C-alpha cells in the first residue's frame, strides 16, 4: 500500500499545472471585478493570485526545461 501523504511530488509538472490554474483564477477575479461594481479587496486578491500563478508557472517551466536538458 502506498502512503501518498509522505511521498514526494512527481516533479515540476504539478507546480506548472497549479500555477496555470492559479493564474486563471486571478484573471477571472479581475474580469469579474471589472464587469461589476465590487470592492477593492477582490481586485487586490485577483492581482495577487495572477502574479503568484504566473511566477509559479514560470519557475516550474524553467525547472522542467532544465531537468529535460540534463537528461
HELIX and SHEET records of a PDB file:
HELIX    1   1 UNK A    4  UNK A    6  5                                   3    
HELIX    2   2 UNK A   12  UNK A   35  1                                  24    
HELIX    3   3 UNK A   40  UNK A   70  1                                  31    
END                                                                             
